[in-house]
Amino acid sequence: MKCKDVSKELIGYLDRRANSAERREVEEHLVVCAACRRRTEEFRELSSVLDQLPVREPSAGFDARVRERVAAEPPTKWFHWLIPQPRLLFSMALLVALGVWMARFPQDDPGAYRTTAPTEQEDFNAIKDLGVLENYDVVTKFDALSELISTPAQQTEPQRVERTRND
Amino acid sequence: MARSDVQLMLDVKAGDDASFEFLLQKYRTPLVSFLFGMVRDAATAEDLAQEVFLRIYRARKHYSPSAKFTTWLFRIATNLALNSVRDNRHRKLEVSLDAPADDEDATPREVPGSEMRIDEHMVERDRSEFIRRVIGSLPEKQRVAVLLHKYEEMDYGEIARTLDCSESALKSLLFRAYETLRVQLAPLVANPIAHRSKQGRQS
């Protein structure tokens, strides 16, 4: 331990608040350092000088004045916790403003965050259109209809066969 | 079994004014003594001590035992004392700026720096007053640290929390403070017993 390190632990060493490891380190240093030994002795004497300072007692009327001032305090209202504190009020106003600002943006997919089950009316609406959907499905996959719709390539094929027969 | 300070304060919170009276009796002297060390004026120290008790009473409904009661108590006291010291310093500065500059020969109020002035001081004032003045001349934080460490015997953790600094910083602060006191109180430190016996003969 160096003199600089000892100086930091010296007060704790003298008032016995340093732990055993710190005390041992200080003591080991004091054995080899005369300057720190002298300073330690001076601090010890300083401590006894400071001990001579008498305690300052309050005046006779001190307690009475404290009691007087305490008695003059208005009683705490039972609803004091309902009265909003300025900081709380500010935070709540900020939250409301944030909520209003966010509500201005349209939601892209309202169903994406749906957590409730569909209502009976919604179920009925879905079933009501089922027949139309099924008909559409049948119509689009009906083979006979696909023959009626002829593509330009299909129309040119018989004409080409006819022409070669004539040739 | 004696109730702890925290328990007493919780009882005050619950509406027990007798517990507040108990705390008042327990801490009135340490508090006034500490504040007197800070402001060096008996009337101001008592006013500030009353204010500390009043603030504790006012805050009773919101009290939660997150720290030691004494840490809370002396933290309030320290803040009030430092504000008072700063206000007083500003007032003194205003007075000295307005006052005519014909008092250059007036005796300085602060702690004397030379040995001759120390002797004059010792003749004028008693030993306790001299020690108080030397402690009072320390920088604010050092003064708080010494008063809480030496006279209130608070542990390092508590003083550090009161001063809002680390324990390591507090140790350095205390060392610097005691080093200053050692130098300033050298006439008493060098031979305290001889000085005491001399004083005893005089009285």
Interface residues (C-beta under 8 A of the other chain):
Chain A: S7 K8 E9 L10 I11 G12 D15 R17 R39 E42 F43 E45 L46 S47 S48 V49 L50 Q52 L53 P54 V55 R56 E57 P58 S59 F62 D63 R65 V66 R67 R69 V70 E73 T76 H80
Chain B: F20 E21 L24 Q25 R28 T29 V32 S33 F36 G37 A42 A45 E46 A49 Q50 F53 L54 Y57 R58 K61 R127 S128 I131 R132 I135 H149 K150 Y151 D155 Y156 S168 K171 S172 L174 F175 Y178 L181 R182 L185 L188 V189 A190 P192
